[in-house]
């Protein structure tokens, strides 16, 4: 987005954007109904995940196909410590940072043995890692019941800020503010914080080191970059974004089960990053919003098929997957740099013909 | 002792199927340095075509022999063009692209094939009509069947055939040359595009037969069955040394054995704490361990920073 040059213009655009974001959930609810506000909430969570994965894939160039595992780890570490499962009810300001740390640790655990791997090998190992985590989540109800197995964990505490319980409905200036709205603002804050953090990282010494590794690892090493530590840092940092959004997801849903952390979800986050534009934060957020919202739009295809052909030929969920697959193939063929790429990445991906 | 023998037999049979699928991965990787994610799904298509043929045969009172021949022929006729189509449309335009692009394309193709199969065959678990009735055979207290022994023998036969093809035919020589360098092979008069297409066709044909045997062995097909199978076959290829044809065979058999023995004995070893539901974890553990300790695999040459 190109901002007007003058300061006043910048301020005007900023204020307009802030106002728009502030009324967005209420406007959406009035126009399209509450389910779409939930969709927006989901899009925000996925934006955070995509921003996290972008650190690993976009900046450092390490393709991670098991990213949803960190989301799961964050969600479970929140759920176990704020639910009747063990009778523990820690507050969110302890648990969200804890989720970031735990997910970050797992990021290092995944990163350490795979440091020497590149490209496709790394993709397969991370994919395996994601599946291993899910298999453990499903099976760790024995010998002692840690994760409650496939049933998952229910009655997870909502986030409470002071006496304000985000899951309850309040009246503010005559407007009903329900859970979906309160969480919208919380998620929005977290996404904005993630964007700022991520942009600052990109321009930092570490960020430039990641980009150097992505472009040529040997050269980066020769320039004195400690590639081992810097790559581990990419895994840990990316994972911690996933951990925080996992915690938010658990508190928002009030329920988690291994079903939410499947390989397809990992691939979907990769799609978001690739479609939006690897390494470019605004592009990645765009990708996350598009890929969360468009499948919801496909719901309307079902009645359309019904009225056109008299029966439903393609289940919307399958249609979504078919379009995902097609989008990945077509993007790599015709626009590998993504819909909204960063300048540098655009040259890189188009140049090597 | 009986259980040990039984686990070994089970492991060898599943392992031989892994090995054949692994050949598809390793041949393509050897030539293109590309993980063809969709290969497992090609195997799935072969299995589900068999399901269709068998359903048709059962409805028309066909006997097992002709139905089996028809199933093998049909799955090859479907899978080979599918493999060629995937290569032509998805991978060939990206042959000189940056490394990440073909990999993402491969994932996309895999999703496309899976959900196209879901449209054709539904998302149900499909149980194969029981046309082929295996005769049980007892070997030293362990039970197997003529079907299982046939699977093992056919797999070994196909591996032998492939080795012969690669070692002694003109096309095999061209494949080896192309694997070393596309450009130089081209300069020597090898039609590189043709060789790569042939590799995909060959891998898909092997995959089709593997699909037929897989569904005969388990009796159940599913549109996502190719995913785990493909992943394990890839693990087998890595275990043997990716790009190495004998390695893929050895890796497949070994992985089958490891999986079968590990999931058979893990309950006893850990006092019942961990059960055979951790079966799928072993393949990944093997994969990670091989990549960390010996990335070139059991039979691969040390080639520096390949991995």
HADDOCK unambig.tbl for C-alpha pairs under 7 A between the chains (distance, minus, plus):
assign (segid A and resid 113 and name CA) (segid B and resid 292 and name CA) 6.00 0.50 0.50
assign (segid A and resid 114 and name CA) (segid B and resid 292 and name CA) 6.88 0.50 0.50
assign (segid A and resid 117 and name CA) (segid B and resid 307 and name CA) 5.21 0.50 0.50
assign (segid A and resid 118 and name CA) (segid B and resid 307 and name CA) 6.00 0.50 0.50
assign (segid A and resid 119 and name CA) (segid B and resid 100 and name CA) 6.58 0.50 0.50
assign (segid A and resid 120 and name CA) (segid B and resid 35 and name CA) 6.82 0.50 0.50
assign (segid A and resid 120 and name CA) (segid B and resid 103 and name CA) 6.72 0.50 0.50
assign (segid A and resid 121 and name CA) (segid B and resid 307 and name CA) 6.33 0.50 0.50
assign (segid A and resid 125 and name CA) (segid B and resid 288 and name CA) 6.38 0.50 0.50
assign (segid A and resid 128 and name CA) (segid B and resid 284 and name CA) 5.53 0.50 0.50
assign (segid A and resid 132 and name CA) (segid B and resid 281 and name CA) 5.83 0.50 0.50
assign (segid A and resid 142 and name CA) (segid B and resid 273 and name CA) 6.94 0.50 0.50
assign (segid A and resid 143 and name CA) (segid B and resid 273 and name CA) 5.47 0.50 0.50
assign (segid A and resid 318 and name CA) (segid B and resid 115 and name CA) 6.23 0.50 0.50
assign (segid A and resid 321 and name CA) (segid B and resid 111 and name CA) 6.80 0.50 0.50
assign (segid A and resid 321 and name CA) (segid B and resid 115 and name CA) 6.76 0.50 0.50
assign (segid A and resid 322 and name CA) (segid B and resid 111 and name CA) 6.81 0.50 0.50
assign (segid A and resid 322 and name CA) (segid B and resid 112 and name CA) 5.28 0.50 0.50
assign (segid A and resid 322 and name CA) (segid B and resid 115 and name CA) 6.02 0.50 0.50
assign (segid A and resid 325 and name CA) (segid B and resid 108 and name CA) 3.96 0.50 0.50
assign (segid A and resid 325 and name CA) (segid B and resid 109 and name CA) 6.03 0.50 0.50
assign (segid A and resid 325 and name CA) (segid B and resid 111 and name CA) 5.20 0.50 0.50
assign (segid A and resid 325 and name CA) (segid B and resid 112 and name CA) 5.03 0.50 0.50
assign (segid A and resid 326 and name CA) (segid B and resid 108 and name CA) 6.35 0.50 0.50
assign (segid A and resid 326 and name CA) (segid B and resid 112 and name CA) 6.65 0.50 0.50
assign (segid A and resid 328 and name CA) (segid B and resid 104 and name CA) 6.68 0.50 0.50
assign (segid A and resid 328 and name CA) (segid B and resid 105 and name CA) 5.91 0.50 0.50
assign (segid A and resid 328 and name CA) (segid B and resid 108 and name CA) 5.12 0.50 0.50
assign (segid A and resid 329 and name CA) (segid B and resid 90 and name CA) 6.69 0.50 0.50
assign (segid A and resid 329 and name CA) (segid B and resid 105 and name CA) 4.68 0.50 0.50
assign (segid A and resid 329 and name CA) (segid B and resid 108 and name CA) 5.48 0.50 0.50
assign (segid A and resid 329 and name CA) (segid B and resid 109 and name CA) 6.72 0.50 0.50
assign (segid A and resid 332 and name CA) (segid B and resid 101 and name CA) 5.64 0.50 0.50
assign (segid A and resid 332 and name CA) (segid B and resid 105 and name CA) 6.25 0.50 0.50
assign (segid A and resid 333 and name CA) (segid B and resid 94 and name CA) 6.88 0.50 0.50
assign (segid A and resid 336 and name CA) (segid B and resid 101 and name CA) 6.94 0.50 0.50
assign (segid A and resid 349 and name CA) (segid B and resid 98 and name CA) 6.69 0.50 0.50
assign (segid A and resid 352 and name CA) (segid B and resid 97 and name CA) 6.46 0.50 0.50
assign (segid A and resid 352 and name CA) (segid B and resid 98 and name CA) 6.57 0.50 0.50
assign (segid A and resid 353 and name CA) (segid B and resid 96 and name CA) 6.38 0.50 0.50
assign (segid A and resid 353 and name CA) (segid B and resid 97 and name CA) 6.11 0.50 0.50
